[in-house]
Amino acid sequence: MFPYTFVSTTTTPALVQLKGGQNCDFWGLIATSMEAAGAMFVKLWWGGNTTATPVLGTTLPDLTISVPTTGLVQPLDWALVHSGPLWFAVTKNNVGTDATALVTGGGVITFFLE
């Protein structure tokens, strides 16, 4: 298992591919949030058996994780295993098709992947 750390900001959200496009087993995450009001949402997409890249704001995520202003430690006892590469993005709202930028801050997100 390896940690992959990223810093989210208030710029326009973008998809980030994890682990160089290799298959990923997701073991959880640790995240901080600097949003003054409300949570931020970490959205995950697995590529599956396609070479198509998901489209932020259009393609519904496979998993959405709420990160409250107090942060989140969410390790998993068992990995979430899907085929294909894994992408993530951080948005302000929970709606699957949301692509709203964070308002007052970002956060540090560490993914645990294998």
ROFI-712359 format. One record per residue (C-alpha): residue number from 1; x, y, z; residue in one letter. Coordinates in pm, 1 decimal. Example, Ala and Ser with C-alpha at 12.3 -4.5 7.8 and 13.67 -1.06 7.14 Angstrom:
ATOM   num          x          y          z   residuo
ATOM     1     1230.0     -450.0      780.0         a
ATOM     2     1367.0     -106.0      714.0         s
END
This chain:
ATOM   num          x          y          z   residuo
ATOM     1        0.0        0.0        0.0         m
ATOM     2      128.9      344.5      -93.6         f
ATOM     3       16.9      696.0        5.8         p
ATOM     4      -48.9      948.3     -272.0         y
ATOM     5      -85.2     1304.8     -142.3         t
ATOM     6     -247.0     1597.0     -323.7         f
ATOM     7     -341.0     1953.8     -231.0         v
ATOM     8     -680.4     2080.9     -345.7         s
ATOM     9     -735.3     2452.8     -406.4         t
ATOM    10    -1007.2     2701.9     -494.4         t
ATOM    11     -925.8     2684.7     -866.2         t
ATOM    12    -1161.2     2515.5    -1110.4         t
ATOM    13    -1177.9     2143.4    -1023.9         p
ATOM    14    -1001.0     1905.2    -1257.8         a
ATOM    15     -978.1     1530.7    -1290.2         l
ATOM    16     -651.7     1384.0    -1163.9         v
ATOM    17     -551.1     1032.3    -1263.0         q
ATOM    18     -399.8      831.9     -979.2         l
ATOM    19     -115.6      584.1     -999.8         k
ATOM    20      -25.2      668.2    -1358.0         g
ATOM    21     -331.3      501.1    -1505.4         g
ATOM    22     -264.9      157.9    -1355.5         q
ATOM    23     -535.5      -50.0    -1188.1         n
ATOM    24     -590.5       74.0     -831.7         c
ATOM    25     -715.7      -85.5     -513.3         d
ATOM    26     -854.2      193.1     -290.8         f
ATOM    27     -776.8      148.8       80.4         w
ATOM    28     -912.1      479.1      209.0         g
ATOM    29     -800.3      835.5      263.9         l
ATOM    30     -706.8     1101.0      513.2         i
ATOM    31     -816.1     1455.8      430.2         a
ATOM    32     -811.0     1803.1      580.7         t
ATOM    33    -1048.0     2077.3      474.0         s
ATOM    34    -1001.9     2453.8      487.0         m
ATOM    35    -1355.1     2527.8      365.9         e
ATOM    36    -1505.3     2775.4      613.4         a
ATOM    37    -1864.6     2666.0      558.1         a
ATOM    38    -1972.1     2317.6      468.2         g
ATOM    39    -1795.5     2010.1      346.1         a
ATOM    40    -1590.7     1943.4       37.4         m
ATOM    41    -1650.2     1630.4     -168.1         f
ATOM    42    -1388.7     1391.6     -304.4         v
ATOM    43    -1525.5     1213.1     -610.1         k
ATOM    44    -1374.5      893.9     -752.7         l
ATOM    45    -1414.2      736.3    -1095.8         w
ATOM    46    -1276.3      396.9    -1201.5         w
ATOM    47    -1207.6      345.2    -1570.4         g
ATOM    48    -1339.0       -8.3    -1587.2         g
ATOM    49    -1293.9     -179.8    -1919.7         n
ATOM    50    -1292.2      141.6    -2119.2         t
ATOM    51    -1021.2      378.9    -2228.4         t
ATOM    52    -1256.8      676.2    -2203.5         a
ATOM    53    -1170.6      944.5    -1948.8         t
ATOM    54    -1462.8     1049.7    -1727.2         p
ATOM    55    -1591.8     1404.9    -1772.8         v
ATOM    56    -1615.7     1614.4    -1455.8         l
ATOM    57    -1963.7     1763.0    -1431.1         g
ATOM    58    -2111.5     1503.0    -1667.4         t
ATOM    59    -1997.5     1149.9    -1577.8         t
ATOM    60    -2144.1     1037.4    -1245.7         l
ATOM    61    -1872.5      935.5     -997.2         p
ATOM    62    -1846.9      577.9     -872.6         d
ATOM    63    -1791.6      701.8     -516.4         l
ATOM    64    -1835.2     1039.1     -344.2         t
ATOM    65    -1676.5     1098.2       -2.4         i
ATOM    66    -1780.1     1393.3      214.5         s
ATOM    67    -1494.2     1567.0      397.0         v
ATOM    68    -1629.2     1790.2      676.8         p
ATOM    69    -1452.3     2107.5      789.7         t
ATOM    70    -1303.1     1905.5     1076.5         t
ATOM    71    -1130.6     1669.3      831.3         g
ATOM    72    -1168.8     1296.4      778.2         l
ATOM    73     -974.4      980.8      849.6         v
ATOM    74    -1133.5      696.5      653.7         q
ATOM    75     -923.6      380.4      635.7         p
ATOM    76    -1090.3       69.2      500.0         l
ATOM    77    -1054.4     -285.1      634.3         d
ATOM    78    -1087.4     -417.6      279.3         w
ATOM    79     -989.6     -250.5      -43.9         a
ATOM    80    -1242.8     -129.9     -297.7         l
ATOM    81    -1127.4     -309.7     -609.5         v
ATOM    82    -1238.9     -206.3     -956.5         h
ATOM    83    -1073.8     -258.0    -1291.5         s
ATOM    84     -902.3       17.4    -1480.4         g
ATOM    85     -741.9      344.5    -1382.2         p
ATOM    86     -872.1      566.8    -1101.3         l
ATOM    87     -942.2      941.1    -1125.7         w
ATOM    88    -1046.1     1188.4     -858.0         f
ATOM    89    -1167.9     1547.2     -830.2         a
ATOM    90    -1268.0     1769.6     -537.9         v
ATOM    91    -1583.7     1980.7     -560.5         t
ATOM    92    -1790.5     2201.3     -331.4         k
ATOM    93    -2122.3     2019.4     -374.5         n
ATOM    94    -2237.0     1659.9     -338.3         n
ATOM    95    -2437.1     1638.3     -662.6         v
ATOM    96    -2279.9     1382.8     -896.0         g
ATOM    97    -2268.4     1624.7    -1189.0         t
ATOM    98    -2131.0     1915.9     -982.7         d
ATOM    99    -1806.4     2082.8    -1089.0         a
ATOM   100    -1815.2     2380.3     -849.0         t
ATOM   101    -1482.3     2505.3     -716.0         a
ATOM   102    -1412.6     2520.7     -343.1         l
ATOM   103    -1491.1     2863.8     -196.7         v
ATOM   104    -1255.4     2952.6       88.5         t
ATOM   105     -981.0     2697.0       82.9         g
ATOM   106     -868.9     2358.2      -19.9         g
ATOM   107     -727.7     2071.5      172.2         g
ATOM   108     -465.7     1803.5      177.7         v
ATOM   109     -581.8     1459.9       66.7         i
ATOM   110     -378.9     1144.3      108.0         t
ATOM   111     -510.7      838.8      -75.3         f
ATOM   112     -401.2      488.2       21.0         f
ATOM   113     -370.6      277.6     -293.3         l
ATOM   114     -228.4      -53.1     -395.3         e
END
